[in-house]
Amino acid sequence: METWEGDSWKNRSGTNMWAFITVDEERGLAFAPIGSPTSDYYGADRHGKNLYGNSLVALDADTGILKRYQQLVHHDLWDFDLPAAPTLIEVTRNGRRIPAVAMITKMSTLFIFNQVTGEPIFGMEERPVPRSTVPGEESWPTQPFPLKPAPLGRMTFDPAKDFNTLLPEQETYCRDLWEKNGMYTNGPFTPPGLQGTVVTFPSTLGGGNWNGLSYDPTRGLIFTNIMNLGQVARMQEQKDSETGSTTYWRVGPWGTPVGRFWNPETGVPCSAPPFGELVAVNVNDGSTASRVPLGFVESLKSKGFDHTGALNLGGGIATASGLVFVGATTDRRFRAFDSKTGALLWETELEASAHSIPITFMGRDGHQYVVVPAGGGSFLVSAPGTKIVAFALPGASIGRAANRAEDRAVRAPQPGLAAAPQASVAARKFEPPSGEGRDAVVSMCSGCRGLDTSVAQRRTANQWQDVIQRMVALGAPGTKDNAAKARMYLAWRFGRVNVNVATDADLMRVLEIAPAQAQAIIEYRMHEDGFQSFADVRKVPGLDAADMERKQDRIVFADK
């Protein structure tokens, strides 16, 4: 029983891929970062290492045949999915160029493998980790660590010296949280138990996350921004309502499965800064080339602490000219760093945090641009925004406009169509509001009655399809294309959406929410095994609870 006990691998969700595949076209390889099996935090029903969960898998890009794999977390109990697309790099060692693939993890570890052989270029070893004390649970006794590079972020916490003591009120809150919940720590990969509350680093957000790595091949450097934030949890016994059997589920001090080691009212971590860092690694020897705090916390900066780093989600890009551009931080800043030294060269304030990855391109006007979405949101509950912001870079081809990075804010398309006013819904004559597909509805309904009654009740896309089919059967005019457009229009303007399967586009349009909020819903359902009731919707970070209450009639949890 090395991988799965019995048939425990069957009929199980998870062990999937929510990051992107990276393809090596030259060698015909596809590198897939695989997530953890469910349940994320309890594995008594899945004894073993649980392959290919939490593995970097190399496939033949033409046939899909497995070539090789490396499992980077055994029997995951911490939601440590492989979060990002692997990065293809080249390592020079002893005068030899080695094609390699680099994988950042939520654990703050960075693995670098030979693309051809799969061997870890700087070595890898299994290290003993604490075992679970939960009845029936069989956590794996060791976990893999690279010999180099060293962990990029915090993996340990010593309560004697590592509390955040910058402000007395923050220290008091955190020490009180520690004492009241019987908190303890035994190092990385400590599984939660039934007694007390374990503190481990990093949190379910990392460490590293979906932003992955940026790569400067000329300088032989890879860059990533990491978060130093812990997770807190204990296991609690529960009875299966159907079978009566005893199982266990994870819970934090605030009653939810996911608990961060912070003050949830302020979002300030209980561990000492830096809370966020930008790290550069030399790919040729595995050493840390530079490490600098990334961002600040406004409430601390106002008290004189302006180099704390900030919590961050999103990533950066490296340019050939030796710059690293990165947003990501909760302080709503967009910054440029010197790639060689890590020195901050420039920063600007955005409307909202850029929990995204910027791009750069040469415009048809000869100007080079750096563009970043500033949408806020995410698990860090940043205030939402609605802009895509472009900056012109200095350069000889730009001339006078290049003397400064000019903020060229472009308002993004609205995330959803406005809901029809109640008066329109109740009116005797159906007057559909503007939007793509409106003309198709008007055309099809020109000779029919009763659509005003139909739109008074919201329906799922499948239910609106049934309505359209009945209209066609009764002689409504129009082509198949018109019918499809009418169905899309009605599903978006008068629709209900299944939050367990909906795309981000459908969530944005039907619920009238921002892209980051739609993504937060998708991420929540992936990590929490879906939505069971509206109580789960209230738990999604970044959603306006009052707004969602008003829109309950737009939400379903299963297709009907």
Backbone torsions as a table, in degrees:
resi	resn	phi	psi	omega
1	MET	NA	78.3	-177.3
2	GLU	-96.2	-34.3	-174.5
3	THR	-114.1	-53.4	178.9
4	TRP	-138.6	138.7	177.2
5	GLU	-83.3	124.8	178.5
6	GLY	57.8	-132.4	-180.0
7	ASP	-101.9	26.3	-175.5
8	SER	-66.1	-12.9	177.4
9	TRP	-78.7	-15.9	-175.3
10	LYS	-79.5	150.4	174.2
11	ASN	52.2	41.5	-177.5
12	ARG	-122.6	134.3	176.6
13	SER	-84.2	179.6	-174.7
14	GLY	78.9	-159.4	-175.3
15	THR	47.4	41.2	-177.9
16	ASN	-119.7	-166.1	-177.7
17	MET	-130.7	116.9	177.5
18	TRP	-110.8	-2.6	169.3
19	ALA	-92.7	-165.4	-178.3
20	PHE	-103.1	152.4	171.5
21	ILE	-78.2	142.5	173.1
22	THR	-111.3	130.1	-175.2
23	VAL	-111.5	129.5	170.6
24	ASP	-96.6	97.0	-175.4
25	GLU	-63.4	-38.2	-176.2
26	GLU	-61.6	-40.4	-176.5
27	ARG	-101.9	-1.5	177.3
28	GLY	67.9	36.7	-177.8
29	LEU	-115.6	142.2	173.8
30	ALA	-118.7	123.2	-177.4
31	PHE	-103.0	119.1	-175.5
32	ALA	-114.0	121.8	176.1
33	PRO	-88.9	115.6	-171.1
34	ILE	-96.8	142.4	179.7
35	GLY	-84.6	-175.0	-176.4
36	SER	-88.4	153.9	174.3
37	PRO	-76.3	155.6	175.8
38	THR	-86.7	157.2	-6.8
39	SER	-72.6	146.8	-174.3
40	ASP	-58.9	-32.5	-168.5
41	TYR	-117.7	2.4	-176.7
42	TYR	-141.5	124.6	-173.7
43	GLY	-129.5	23.3	179.9
44	ALA	-66.1	-20.0	178.3
45	ASP	-98.7	13.9	179.1
46	ARG	-146.2	53.5	179.8
47	HIS	-55.9	143.9	178.9
48	GLY	118.3	-177.8	179.9
49	LYS	-73.5	-24.4	178.5
50	ASN	67.5	52.2	172.1
51	LEU	-66.9	146.8	0.9
52	TYR	-99.9	31.8	177.1
53	GLY	-60.1	143.2	176.1
54	ASN	55.9	36.0	-176.8
55	SER	-119.1	147.5	168.1
56	LEU	-91.4	112.2	-172.2
57	VAL	-109.5	129.9	176.4
58	ALA	-103.9	125.5	-178.7
59	LEU	-119.3	152.3	169.0
60	ASP	-68.0	120.3	-173.1
61	ALA	-65.3	-23.9	-178.8
62	ASP	-86.6	-36.2	-172.6
63	THR	-111.8	-18.8	-175.3
64	GLY	79.4	5.1	-179.8
65	ILE	-70.9	136.7	178.7
66	LEU	-64.6	128.2	176.3
67	LYS	-99.0	-46.3	-180.0
68	ARG	-171.0	172.0	180.0
69	TYR	-156.9	160.6	171.1
70	GLN	-136.8	117.8	175.7
71	GLN	-84.6	126.9	-173.8
72	LEU	-104.8	-10.3	169.7
73	VAL	-141.9	127.8	177.1
74	HIS	-94.7	133.9	174.3
75	HIS	46.8	66.1	-172.9
76	ASP	-62.4	130.0	175.4
77	LEU	-125.3	11.2	-171.3
78	TRP	-127.3	6.1	-176.4
79	ASP	63.6	43.4	-179.3
80	PHE	-97.1	53.4	173.6
81	ASP	-53.3	155.5	167.5
82	LEU	-76.3	114.7	-161.7
83	PRO	-92.2	-13.4	-167.4
84	ALA	-135.2	161.2	173.1
85	ALA	-65.5	133.2	175.5
86	PRO	-62.3	157.9	-178.1
87	THR	-116.9	128.1	178.2
88	LEU	-84.6	127.2	-177.4
89	ILE	-136.2	178.0	174.2
90	GLU	-128.9	128.4	-178.7
91	VAL	-109.4	132.9	175.9
92	THR	-106.4	118.7	179.6
93	ARG	-136.9	127.9	179.1
94	ASN	53.5	39.3	177.9
95	GLY	77.3	3.7	-177.1
96	ARG	-111.0	134.3	178.3
97	ARG	-90.6	127.0	-175.3
98	ILE	-119.5	119.1	173.3
99	PRO	-67.8	131.2	-172.7
100	ALA	-136.9	165.0	175.7
101	VAL	-130.2	129.9	-177.1
102	ALA	-109.3	138.1	-177.2
103	MET	-131.5	113.2	174.2
104	ILE	-85.4	147.9	-177.7
105	THR	-124.1	165.0	172.9
106	LYS	-64.0	-24.0	-177.4
107	MET	-75.9	-0.4	-177.0
108	SER	78.3	6.7	176.9
109	THR	-91.2	149.0	179.2
110	LEU	-123.1	115.6	179.8
111	PHE	-102.4	137.1	178.1
112	ILE	-126.3	117.3	-175.5
113	PHE	-115.9	149.0	171.1
114	ASN	-66.5	124.2	-178.6
115	GLN	-62.5	-34.3	-172.7
116	VAL	-81.2	-43.9	-174.9
117	THR	-101.9	-20.7	-176.1
118	GLY	82.8	-1.2	-178.5
119	GLU	-73.6	142.1	174.6
120	PRO	-68.9	122.5	-173.2
121	ILE	-66.2	-36.6	-178.6
122	PHE	-106.6	17.3	177.0
123	GLY	87.3	157.1	179.8
124	MET	-154.3	143.6	-180.0
125	GLU	-142.2	156.2	174.2
126	GLU	-90.7	126.7	-179.7
127	ARG	-117.3	140.7	178.5
128	PRO	-62.6	141.1	177.1
129	VAL	-132.8	160.2	-179.2
130	PRO	-58.1	147.9	179.6
131	ARG	-97.1	155.9	178.1
132	SER	-73.8	144.8	176.1
133	THR	-107.7	5.5	-179.4
134	VAL	-76.2	130.1	-179.7
135	PRO	-54.7	130.8	178.2
136	GLY	87.1	-20.2	-179.8
137	GLU	-79.4	139.3	176.5
138	GLU	-129.7	80.7	177.8
139	SER	-66.9	154.8	-177.8
140	TRP	-77.4	139.0	-172.6
141	PRO	-73.1	-17.3	-179.5
142	THR	-135.0	161.4	174.6
143	GLN	-137.6	149.5	-178.5
144	PRO	-78.9	138.4	175.3
145	PHE	-132.4	138.5	172.2
146	PRO	-74.1	144.8	175.1
147	LEU	-71.7	-34.2	173.3
148	LYS	-147.6	147.5	-7.2
149	PRO	-67.9	162.8	171.8
150	ALA	-65.7	159.1	177.7
151	PRO	-50.9	136.0	-175.5
152	LEU	-80.7	-19.1	-179.1
153	GLY	-132.5	-179.8	-178.9
154	ARG	-65.4	133.2	174.9
155	MET	-124.7	-4.2	-178.5
156	THR	-133.9	163.4	177.6
157	PHE	-147.3	125.8	177.1
158	ASP	-111.4	111.1	-176.8
159	PRO	-62.9	-15.6	179.2
160	ALA	-76.5	-20.1	-174.7
161	LYS	-143.5	-6.4	-169.8
162	ASP	-108.4	7.5	175.9
163	PHE	-70.0	151.4	172.6
164	ASN	-74.3	111.1	-176.7
165	THR	-114.8	17.3	-175.8
166	LEU	-64.4	-40.8	178.3
167	LEU	-122.2	135.6	-177.8
168	PRO	-56.3	-40.4	-177.2
169	GLU	-67.6	-34.3	177.4
170	GLN	-69.4	-44.5	179.3
171	GLU	-62.2	-42.5	179.7
172	THR	-61.7	-45.5	179.6
173	TYR	-59.4	-47.0	-173.7
174	CYS	-70.2	-40.5	178.5
175	ARG	-67.6	-35.9	177.3
176	ASP	-66.8	-41.2	176.0
177	LEU	-58.4	-42.8	179.8
178	TRP	-61.8	-49.0	-175.4
179	GLU	-69.5	-47.7	-175.5
180	LYS	-63.6	-29.0	-176.3
181	ASN	-103.5	9.6	178.4
182	GLY	55.4	45.0	-175.6
183	MET	-72.7	150.2	179.2
184	TYR	-153.0	167.0	178.2
185	THR	-146.3	137.2	178.1
186	ASN	-125.8	20.9	177.2
187	GLY	97.9	-178.9	-176.8
188	PRO	-63.9	151.7	177.6
189	PHE	63.9	26.8	174.4
190	THR	-80.4	119.7	178.5
191	PRO	-74.2	143.5	175.0
192	PRO	-62.6	146.9	177.3
193	GLY	-116.5	-171.5	-178.8
194	LEU	-85.9	-23.4	-178.3
195	GLN	-106.6	129.4	179.4
196	GLY	72.5	-176.3	-179.1
197	THR	-126.7	121.3	-177.3
198	VAL	-83.2	142.0	173.2
199	VAL	-112.4	119.9	177.1
200	THR	-130.0	154.7	176.2
201	PHE	-122.5	144.5	-7.5
202	PRO	-78.9	-175.3	177.5
203	SER	-84.4	-177.1	177.4
204	THR	-65.0	-14.0	177.1
205	LEU	-92.2	-2.6	-174.5
206	GLY	91.0	174.1	18.6
207	GLY	58.3	-146.2	174.5
208	GLY	-80.6	164.2	177.5
209	ASN	-149.7	-155.6	-168.1
210	TRP	-64.9	-16.2	-179.0
211	ASN	-65.8	-26.9	177.7
212	GLY	68.5	-140.7	-172.7
213	LEU	-123.7	152.5	164.8
214	SER	-114.3	154.5	-167.4
215	TYR	-133.9	131.6	174.0
216	ASP	-113.1	96.3	-175.5
217	PRO	-66.6	-29.3	-179.4
218	THR	-65.5	-41.5	-177.7
219	ARG	-95.9	-4.3	179.0
220	GLY	65.4	38.4	-176.5
221	LEU	-123.7	143.0	167.7
222	ILE	-117.9	148.5	-173.6
223	PHE	-127.6	145.9	171.0
224	THR	-156.4	152.3	172.9
225	ASN	-103.3	136.3	-176.6
226	ILE	-125.0	163.6	180.0
227	MET	-118.7	136.1	174.9
228	ASN	-105.8	84.5	-177.0
229	LEU	-139.0	132.9	-178.0
230	GLY	-93.9	168.8	173.8
231	GLN	-118.9	148.7	-178.1
232	VAL	-128.8	137.7	-176.9
233	ALA	-168.2	158.5	167.0
234	ARG	-139.9	165.3	177.6
235	MET	-101.6	144.6	-176.1
236	GLN	-131.0	135.0	-179.1
237	GLU	-71.1	143.0	174.4
238	GLN	-147.2	158.4	179.5
239	LYS	-103.9	134.1	174.9
240	ASP	-69.2	123.2	-174.3
241	SER	-65.0	-24.5	-178.0
242	GLU	-91.9	-43.3	-174.7
243	THR	-100.3	-20.4	-176.7
244	GLY	79.5	0.3	-179.6
245	SER	-74.3	157.4	-179.3
246	THR	-90.0	128.2	172.4
247	THR	-130.5	-176.1	-178.1
248	TYR	-136.9	144.3	176.8
249	TRP	-133.1	157.8	-174.2
250	ARG	-90.1	140.5	179.4
251	VAL	-146.4	144.9	177.6
252	GLY	-105.6	-178.4	-178.9
253	PRO	-59.7	-21.5	-177.3
254	TRP	-103.3	11.8	172.9
255	GLY	87.0	3.2	180.0
256	THR	-111.9	157.5	-179.2
257	PRO	-62.4	-32.2	-177.9
258	VAL	-101.5	117.8	177.1
259	GLY	-126.3	130.2	176.8
260	ARG	-97.1	154.0	177.6
261	PHE	-88.0	76.6	-175.7
262	TRP	-156.4	178.1	168.7
263	ASN	-92.6	110.1	-174.6
264	PRO	-65.9	-19.1	178.5
265	GLU	-74.4	-33.2	-177.3
266	THR	-107.7	-19.1	-175.7
267	GLY	72.8	15.6	-179.5
268	VAL	-96.1	126.8	-178.6
269	PRO	-63.5	153.9	176.5
270	CYS	-83.9	-13.3	176.8
271	SER	-88.4	156.1	-179.3
272	ALA	-64.7	149.3	176.9
273	PRO	-67.3	165.2	9.0
274	PRO	-79.3	143.2	178.9
275	PHE	-85.8	-27.0	177.3
276	GLY	-142.9	144.7	-177.9
277	GLU	-141.6	151.9	169.3
278	LEU	-105.7	122.8	-173.1
279	VAL	-121.7	136.8	173.8
280	ALA	-115.8	135.6	-179.3
281	VAL	-122.0	134.0	175.0
282	ASN	-77.8	115.7	-174.3
283	VAL	-73.6	-15.0	-175.9
284	ASN	-86.2	-21.1	177.8
285	ASP	-134.5	-2.0	177.1
286	GLY	77.5	10.8	-178.9
287	SER	-87.2	159.9	175.2
288	THR	-82.9	117.1	-176.7
289	ALA	-81.9	-35.8	176.6
290	SER	-160.3	155.4	178.6
291	ARG	-151.4	120.5	-178.2
292	VAL	-136.2	149.5	173.7
293	PRO	-61.2	142.2	179.5
294	LEU	-116.4	105.7	175.7
295	GLY	91.6	-175.4	-179.6
296	PHE	-149.2	167.3	174.7
297	VAL	-107.8	122.4	-172.5
298	GLU	-55.6	-43.9	-177.3
299	SER	-66.5	-25.2	177.5
300	LEU	-87.9	-37.0	179.1
301	LYS	-61.3	-37.8	-179.4
302	SER	-66.2	-17.4	177.7
303	LYS	-100.8	7.5	176.2
304	GLY	101.3	2.3	-179.8
305	PHE	-106.5	91.7	-171.9
306	ASP	-111.4	10.1	178.6
307	HIS	-124.8	40.2	-175.5
308	THR	-85.2	-17.3	-167.3
309	GLY	75.4	163.4	-178.0
310	ALA	-133.6	154.0	171.4
311	LEU	-61.7	147.4	-172.3
312	ASN	-153.7	144.8	170.0
313	LEU	-140.3	132.2	-171.1
314	GLY	124.3	179.3	-174.8
315	GLY	-146.5	-168.8	-175.7
316	GLY	-127.6	174.3	173.2
317	ILE	-128.9	147.8	175.8
318	ALA	-107.4	135.7	-179.1
319	THR	-106.8	159.3	-179.5
320	ALA	-64.2	-22.8	-178.0
321	SER	-82.6	0.5	176.4
322	GLY	94.3	29.7	178.2
323	LEU	-118.4	151.5	170.0
324	VAL	-122.8	118.4	176.3
325	PHE	-99.8	132.2	-179.3
326	VAL	-152.8	137.9	170.5
327	GLY	-103.4	-105.4	167.8
328	ALA	74.7	-34.8	-169.9
329	THR	-78.5	156.1	179.3
330	THR	-75.9	-2.7	179.6
331	ASP	-88.8	6.4	175.3
332	ARG	65.9	27.1	179.2
333	ARG	-105.3	152.2	172.4
334	PHE	-121.5	130.4	-168.2
335	ARG	-132.1	158.2	171.2
336	ALA	-124.8	131.8	-179.9
337	PHE	-119.1	152.8	170.1
338	ASP	-72.9	121.2	-174.0
339	SER	-67.6	-26.5	-177.7
340	LYS	-80.6	-40.7	-173.7
341	THR	-107.2	-18.6	-174.7
342	GLY	81.9	5.5	-178.6
343	ALA	-69.7	138.4	176.2
344	LEU	-74.9	124.1	-178.1
345	LEU	-104.2	-28.1	-173.2
346	TRP	-164.7	147.3	172.8
347	GLU	-151.9	155.8	176.8
348	THR	-145.7	155.3	179.8
349	GLU	-93.2	137.0	179.0
350	LEU	-105.2	168.4	176.8
351	GLU	-64.4	-36.6	-179.4
352	ALA	-147.1	166.4	-179.0
353	SER	-64.9	142.0	-179.8
354	ALA	-93.3	75.1	175.8
355	HIS	-80.4	71.3	-170.7
356	SER	-160.8	-176.4	175.8
357	ILE	-121.3	127.0	-179.0
358	PRO	-72.4	165.7	171.8
359	ILE	-127.7	161.7	172.2
360	THR	-134.3	146.0	-179.0
361	PHE	-157.4	162.5	175.5
362	MET	-98.2	119.1	-178.9
363	GLY	-76.3	165.1	178.9
364	ARG	-65.5	-17.4	179.1
365	ASP	-85.8	4.9	179.6
366	GLY	85.7	-1.8	177.5
367	HIS	-88.7	142.1	170.7
368	GLN	-93.3	137.1	-177.5
369	TYR	-122.3	148.5	165.5
370	VAL	-117.2	128.2	-174.0
371	VAL	-125.5	135.7	179.9
372	VAL	-139.5	132.5	172.1
373	PRO	-75.3	134.0	178.3
374	ALA	-117.9	82.7	-174.2
375	GLY	-108.2	-7.7	-179.9
376	GLY	62.4	-149.6	178.5
377	GLY	74.2	-148.0	177.5
378	SER	79.3	178.7	179.9
379	PHE	-65.7	-12.9	178.7
380	LEU	-89.1	4.0	173.3
381	VAL	55.9	42.4	175.2
382	SER	-72.5	150.2	176.7
383	ALA	-60.7	138.2	-176.7
384	PRO	-73.8	156.7	176.1
385	GLY	-139.5	174.6	-173.9
386	THR	-137.9	28.4	-175.1
387	LYS	-123.6	148.3	164.2
388	ILE	-109.3	126.4	-171.6
389	VAL	-114.8	130.4	180.0
390	ALA	-114.5	142.7	179.3
391	PHE	-126.2	138.2	176.0
392	ALA	-90.8	131.3	-178.3
393	LEU	-89.9	147.8	173.9
394	PRO	-61.3	145.2	177.7
395	GLY	175.0	154.7	-175.4
396	ALA	-61.1	-32.1	-176.1
397	SER	-75.3	-12.8	-175.0
398	ILE	-91.8	-27.5	178.2
399	GLY	73.3	-138.2	-172.5
400	ARG	-62.5	-31.7	-177.0
401	ALA	-68.9	-9.1	-172.8
402	ALA	-91.4	0.2	-176.0
403	ASN	-74.3	-9.6	176.7
404	ARG	-148.6	156.7	173.9
405	ALA	-83.1	102.2	-173.1
406	GLU	-89.1	126.7	-179.9
407	ASP	-74.0	114.2	178.1
408	ARG	-113.7	83.9	-174.9
409	ALA	-74.5	130.7	177.2
410	VAL	-120.1	119.5	-178.9
411	ARG	-70.0	127.1	-179.8
412	ALA	-72.2	158.9	175.0
413	PRO	-57.1	146.7	-180.0
414	GLN	-61.5	140.0	-173.3
415	PRO	-67.5	-19.7	-179.9
416	GLY	-156.3	160.3	176.2
417	LEU	-76.8	143.4	-178.9
418	ALA	-66.7	138.3	178.9
419	ALA	-67.3	146.6	179.7
420	ALA	-65.5	137.0	177.2
421	PRO	-58.8	150.0	-178.9
422	GLN	-58.1	-34.9	-179.4
423	ALA	-61.7	-36.4	179.5
424	SER	-68.4	-37.7	-178.6
425	VAL	-65.2	-40.0	-173.2
426	ALA	-86.9	-9.4	-174.7
427	ALA	-66.3	152.8	-178.8
428	ARG	-65.0	-41.5	179.8
429	LYS	-99.4	126.5	-177.9
430	PHE	-72.6	116.9	177.7
431	GLU	-116.7	86.9	-175.4
432	PRO	-64.6	135.7	177.4
433	PRO	-69.0	166.9	-176.2
434	SER	-64.6	159.0	178.7
435	GLY	148.4	158.7	-179.8
436	GLU	-60.5	126.6	-178.8
437	GLY	100.0	-8.8	-178.8
438	ARG	-60.2	-45.7	-177.5
439	ASP	-62.4	-33.3	178.3
440	ALA	-65.5	-40.0	177.8
441	VAL	-65.0	-46.3	-179.9
442	VAL	-59.3	-42.6	-178.6
443	SER	-66.0	-45.4	-177.8
444	MET	-69.6	-30.4	-174.4
445	CYS	-95.9	10.1	-174.5
446	SER	-61.8	-28.4	-178.2
447	GLY	-119.5	15.0	-176.4
448	CYS	-112.1	166.3	177.9
449	ARG	-124.7	156.7	170.7
450	GLY	97.6	-5.2	179.9
451	LEU	-68.5	-28.9	177.0
452	ASP	-61.2	-35.7	176.4
453	THR	-70.9	-38.8	-178.9
454	SER	-62.3	-42.9	-176.0
455	VAL	-78.0	-9.4	176.3
456	ALA	-69.1	-16.4	177.3
457	GLN	-121.2	123.8	-179.9
458	ARG	-68.0	148.6	-177.6
459	ARG	-138.9	156.0	174.5
460	THR	-73.7	168.4	179.6
461	ALA	-58.8	-40.3	179.2
462	ASN	-65.8	-38.3	178.6
463	GLN	-67.0	-39.1	176.4
464	TRP	-66.3	-32.2	176.2
465	GLN	-61.4	-41.0	177.6
466	ASP	-62.9	-40.6	178.1
467	VAL	-60.7	-46.5	-179.2
468	ILE	-61.8	-42.7	-179.6
469	GLN	-63.6	-38.1	177.4
470	ARG	-65.8	-39.6	177.9
471	MET	-60.6	-43.2	179.6
472	VAL	-63.9	-42.6	179.8
473	ALA	-62.1	-29.3	179.7
474	LEU	-87.4	2.6	174.0
475	GLY	102.9	13.4	178.8
476	ALA	-62.9	135.4	-177.5
477	PRO	-75.8	163.2	174.9
478	GLY	128.2	156.7	179.1
479	THR	-86.0	173.3	175.0
480	LYS	-61.1	-36.9	179.1
481	ASP	-64.6	-41.0	177.4
482	ASN	-63.0	-41.3	179.9
483	ALA	-63.0	-40.6	179.2
484	ALA	-65.1	-41.0	179.2
485	LYS	-66.7	-39.5	179.3
486	ALA	-64.8	-42.7	178.7
487	ARG	-62.2	-41.8	179.2
488	MET	-63.8	-43.9	-179.5
489	TYR	-60.9	-49.3	-177.6
490	LEU	-66.5	-37.2	-179.7
491	ALA	-66.3	-31.8	-179.4
492	TRP	-86.7	-40.4	-174.1
493	ARG	-84.6	-30.8	-177.8
494	PHE	-130.7	36.9	-170.0
495	GLY	-101.6	170.2	168.3
496	ARG	-124.0	147.7	-173.5
497	VAL	-127.8	135.3	176.6
498	ASN	-82.5	105.7	-175.0
499	VAL	-67.8	-9.9	179.2
500	ASN	-85.6	-15.5	-178.3
501	VAL	-135.5	-9.8	-172.2
502	ALA	-64.4	147.9	172.5
503	THR	-75.1	165.2	178.1
504	ASP	-63.4	-34.1	179.6
505	ALA	-64.1	-44.7	179.2
506	ASP	-65.6	-40.5	178.0
507	LEU	-61.3	-44.3	-178.8
508	MET	-62.6	-42.5	-173.8
509	ARG	-78.0	-45.3	-176.3
510	VAL	-73.4	-41.1	-177.8
511	LEU	-91.6	-7.0	-179.1
512	GLU	54.4	57.6	179.3
513	ILE	-124.0	166.2	-178.4
514	ALA	-77.1	159.7	179.2
515	PRO	-54.4	-42.0	-178.7
516	ALA	-65.0	-33.7	178.8
517	GLN	-71.9	-37.8	175.5
518	ALA	-63.4	-41.2	179.2
519	GLN	-65.8	-35.3	177.9
520	ALA	-63.3	-37.9	177.0
521	ILE	-63.9	-44.4	-179.4
522	ILE	-64.5	-43.1	-179.8
523	GLU	-66.2	-38.2	179.4
524	TYR	-62.7	-46.8	-177.0
525	ARG	-66.6	-28.5	177.3
526	MET	-70.0	-40.7	-173.1
527	HIS	-89.5	-23.5	-176.7
528	GLU	-109.8	17.1	176.2
529	ASP	62.1	37.0	171.7
530	GLY	89.6	176.0	179.3
531	PHE	-102.0	130.6	177.5
532	GLN	-102.5	-31.4	-177.5
533	SER	-155.6	177.0	-179.4
534	PHE	-66.3	-22.6	176.8
535	ALA	-59.7	-32.2	177.6
536	ASP	-70.4	-35.8	179.3
537	VAL	-61.5	-38.0	179.8
538	ARG	-62.5	-20.9	-176.1
539	LYS	-86.6	-8.0	-176.0
540	VAL	-71.2	121.7	-179.9
541	PRO	-62.2	138.7	174.6
542	GLY	90.3	-9.3	176.9
543	LEU	-86.3	145.0	174.5
544	ASP	-81.6	107.9	-173.9
545	ALA	-59.6	-41.5	-179.5
546	ALA	-65.0	-39.9	178.8
547	ASP	-64.1	-42.3	178.8
548	MET	-66.8	-34.7	176.2
549	GLU	-58.7	-42.1	-179.2
550	ARG	-67.7	-21.5	-175.1
551	LYS	-108.6	20.1	-178.6
552	GLN	-56.2	-33.4	-177.7
553	ASP	-69.9	-8.0	178.7
554	ARG	-94.4	-3.1	-170.7
555	ILE	-114.6	132.6	170.1
556	VAL	-129.7	164.8	-176.2
557	PHE	-117.8	2.3	174.9
558	ALA	-156.9	148.5	178.3
559	ASP	-71.1	137.9	-179.4
560	LYS	-121.7	NA	NA
